[in-house]
Amino acid sequence: MTLQKIKSIQGKDEYVLLPIAVYRTLRDQIEKELAAYEADQNVEKTFEPFVLEDYVDNPVALARIKAGITQEQLAQRLGVSQAYISQIERRSQVTNKMLERVRIVIHETE
């Protein structure tokens, strides 16, 4: 089994993704090691806030995600297929007319 490594912006290994079964087996040991590491290193607990706009460029996808609805739900509200919504969300540009339609149907149901 290969573990997936997540690198920092500087390109250094920073995190490792574990299968949940492995994590559950090693949970106590991992928590002890982390506590010891933080105590020894006097690690400052700072986090970068997650900003959705940094990861999602498409305004339709952004509006849908912020509204907490799926592509299927948006498609039903617009009377189109989920595949069509997926197509729109993959585009680099969206027409103002489509964006306005999406905003209207999202706000009608809030």
KOLMIKOL-425521 format. One record per residue: residue number from 1; x, y, z of N, C-alpha, C in turn; residue in one letter. Coordinates in steps of 0.02 Angstrom, whole numbers, plus 50000, padded with zeros to 5 digits. Example, Ala and Ser with C-alpha at 12.3 -4.5 7.8 and 13.67 -1.06 7.14 Angstrom:
% KOLMIKOL-425521
pos/n.u/n.v/n.w/ca.u/ca.v/ca.w/c.u/c.v/c.w/code
1/50660/49716/50390/50615/49775/50390/50660/49835/50390/A $
2/50642/49888/50354/50684/49947/50357/50645/50002/50394/S $
% end
This chain:
% KOLMIKOL-425521
pos/n.u/n.v/n.w/ca.u/ca.v/ca.w/c.u/c.v/c.w/code
1/50042/49941/50000/50000/50000/50000/50045/50062/50000/M $
2/50028/50110/49960/50064/50173/49958/50022/50226/49991/T $
3/50054/50266/50033/50018/50320/50066/50025/50383/50025/L $
4/49972/50421/50021/49974/50484/49984/50003/50538/50028/Q $
5/50052/50574/50001/50084/50628/50038/50058/50695/50011/K $
6/50047/50741/50056/50026/50808/50037/50083/50855/50052/I $
7/50103/50892/50001/50161/50936/50009/50141/51007/50027/K $
8/50186/51042/50060/50175/51112/50077/50186/51154/50014/S $
9/50172/51217/50019/50184/51263/49963/50257/51262/49943/I $
10/50300/51251/49991/50372/51248/49978/50394/51182/49947/Q $
11/50347/51135/49939/50363/51071/49907/50387/51017/49955/G $
12/50385/51029/50020/50407/50979/50068/50347/50937/50090/K $
13/50359/50872/50104/50306/50829/50130/50281/50859/50195/D $
14/50215/50868/50200/50187/50899/50260/50134/50855/50294/E $
15/50096/50817/50256/50043/50775/50283/50044/50708/50246/Y $
16/50012/50658/50276/50004/50593/50245/49931/50572/50254/V $
17/49901/50548/50200/49833/50521/50204/49838/50447/50219/L $
18/49802/50425/50271/49802/50355/50291/49733/50325/50279/L $
19/49730/50261/50262/49665/50228/50260/49636/50229/50331/P $
20/49571/50237/50337/49539/50245/50403/49552/50185/50447/I $
21/49557/50125/50419/49570/50065/50460/49639/50070/50492/A $
22/49688/50095/50455/49755/50104/50483/49754/50158/50537/V $
23/49719/50213/50523/49715/50266/50573/49683/50240/50638/Y $
24/49628/50204/50632/49594/50179/50691/49639/50133/50732/R $
25/49678/50092/50697/49724/50047/50731/49778/50085/50768/T $
26/49802/50139/50738/49859/50176/50765/49839/50241/50801/L $
27/49774/50253/50809/49750/50317/50836/49784/50337/50902/R $
28/49785/50292/50951/49814/50309/51016/49888/50328/51009/D $
29/49924/50288/50971/49995/50301/50961/50005/50368/50924/Q $
30/49965/50381/50873/49971/50443/50835/49958/50503/50881/I $
31/49905/50499/50921/49888/50555/50965/49942/50568/51017/E $
32/49972/50515/51044/50027/50523/51092/50088/50556/51059/K $
33/50105/50533/50999/50162/50561/50963/50150/50634/50946/E $
34/50089/50650/50924/50073/50720/50908/50078/50765/50970/L $
35/50052/50741/51026/50055/50779/51088/50127/50791/51109/A $
36/50168/50739/51103/50239/50745/51121/50274/50793/51074/A $
37/50259/50788/51010/50290/50832/50960/50273/50905/50974/Y $
38/50209/50918/50986/50187/50987/51000/50219/51014/51064/E $
39/50225/50972/51115/50255/50993/51178/50330/51007/51168/A $
40/50364/50963/51132/50436/50971/51121/50452/51030/51076/D $
41/50413/51039/51025/50426/51091/50975/50396/51158/50994/Q $
42/50353/51157/51045/50316/51217/51063/50282/51245/51000/N $
43/50250/51199/50965/50219/51215/50900/50163/51265/50909/V $
44/50165/51316/50869/50113/51367/50870/50056/51342/50825/E $
45/49996/51342/50851/49939/51317/50813/49909/51373/50771/K $
46/49934/51379/50710/49906/51428/50664/49880/51391/50603/T $
47/49825/51414/50578/49794/51383/50521/49778/51435/50469/F $
48/49786/51415/50407/49765/51458/50351/49690/51447/50342/E $
49/49652/51500/50340/49580/51490/50329/49567/51463/50259/P $
50/49517/51420/50254/49497/51393/50189/49453/51444/50154/F $
51/49474/51466/50095/49436/51514/50056/49414/51479/49992/V $
52/49350/51465/49988/49322/51428/49931/49341/51459/49864/L $
53/49340/51524/49862/49355/51560/49799/49426/51547/49774/E $
54/49471/51526/49819/49539/51509/49798/49542/51444/49759/D $
55/49490/51403/49763/49490/51337/49733/49437/51329/49678/Y $
56/49386/51370/49679/49331/51364/49631/49325/51430/49592/V $
57/49340/51426/49527/49338/51487/49485/49270/51499/49454/D $
58/49234/51446/49439/49171/51453/49402/49117/51482/49448/N $
59/49085/51538/49428/49035/51570/49471/48973/51528/49483/P $
60/48954/51485/49436/48896/51442/49446/48912/51390/49499/V $
61/48970/51359/49493/48990/51309/49542/48997/51341/49611/A $
62/49026/51400/49612/49036/51435/49676/48969/51450/49709/L $
63/48921/51476/49671/48855/51492/49699/48820/51429/49723/A $
64/48826/51375/49685/48794/51312/49703/48824/51283/49768/R $
65/48889/51283/49772/48923/51256/49831/48907/51298/49893/I $
66/48908/51364/49885/48891/51407/49942/48819/51397/49965/K $
67/48775/51380/49918/48704/51368/49936/48695/51299/49967/A $
68/48747/51258/49961/48744/51191/49991/48699/51143/49953/G $
69/48697/51150/49887/48655/51105/49847/48698/51067/49797/I $
70/48674/51010/49775/48710/50969/49727/48696/50992/49656/T $
71/48735/50966/49609/48722/50981/49539/48653/50955/49519/Q $
72/48635/50898/49545/48569/50868/49529/48512/50914/49554/E $
73/48519/50940/49614/48467/50984/49641/48462/51048/49601/Q $
74/48519/51077/49582/48519/51138/49541/48487/51123/49473/L $
75/48505/51067/49445/48477/51048/49380/48401/51042/49383/A $
76/48375/51011/49436/48303/51004/49444/48270/51073/49449/Q $
77/48300/51117/49486/48271/51185/49495/48272/51225/49429/R $
78/48323/51212/49387/48328/51248/49324/48291/51212/49267/L $
79/48270/51150/49280/48236/51111/49228/48284/51086/49174/G $
80/48345/51071/49193/48395/51045/49147/48425/50981/49177/V $
81/48470/50950/49140/48501/50889/49165/48562/50905/49209/S $
82/48579/50857/49251/48639/50865/49293/48701/50869/49249/Q $
83/48701/50833/49193/48758/50835/49147/48768/50905/49119/A $
84/48713/50940/49106/48718/51009/49081/48748/51055/49133/Y $
85/48728/51046/49196/48757/51087/49250/48832/51072/49255/I $
86/48851/51009/49250/48921/50990/49251/48960/51025/49195/S $
87/48930/51026/49136/48961/51060/49078/48971/51134/49093/Q $
88/48920/51166/49119/48924/51238/49135/48980/51251/49186/I $
89/48984/51207/49236/49033/51217/49289/49105/51205/49266/E $
90/49114/51171/49210/49181/51159/49183/49204/51216/49138/R $
91/49158/51258/49118/49176/51314/49073/49218/51366/49109/R $
92/49261/51399/49071/49301/51452/49101/49261/51517/49106/S $
93/49209/51523/49064/49166/51583/49066/49093/51561/49064/Q $
94/49052/51598/49099/48980/51585/49101/48945/51650/49083/V $
95/48891/51644/49045/48854/51705/49025/48820/51735/49086/T $
96/48811/51800/49084/48776/51835/49138/48705/51810/49145/N $
97/48674/51793/49088/48605/51768/49090/48600/51703/49129/K $
98/48647/51657/49117/48647/51593/49153/48661/51604/49227/M $
99/48709/51646/49241/48726/51660/49311/48667/51690/49348/L $
100/48631/51735/49316/48572/51766/49347/48517/51714/49359/E $
101/48507/51669/49310/48457/51615/49320/48475/51572/49380/R $
102/48538/51555/49386/48561/51514/49442/48550/51550/49508/V $
103/48569/51613/49511/48560/51651/49572/48486/51657/49592/R $
104/48443/51666/49543/48371/51671/49558/48344/51606/49587/I $
105/48360/51550/49555/48332/51487/49581/48363/51468/49648/V $
106/48424/51487/49660/48456/51472/49725/48423/51515/49779/I $
107/48412/51578/49766/48383/51622/49817/48309/51611/49828/H $
108/48274/51584/49778/48202/51569/49786/48191/51515/49838/E $
109/48239/51470/49845/48229/51413/49889/48263/51422/49957/T $
110/48296/51477/49968/48330/51488/50032/48281/51512/50085/E $
% end
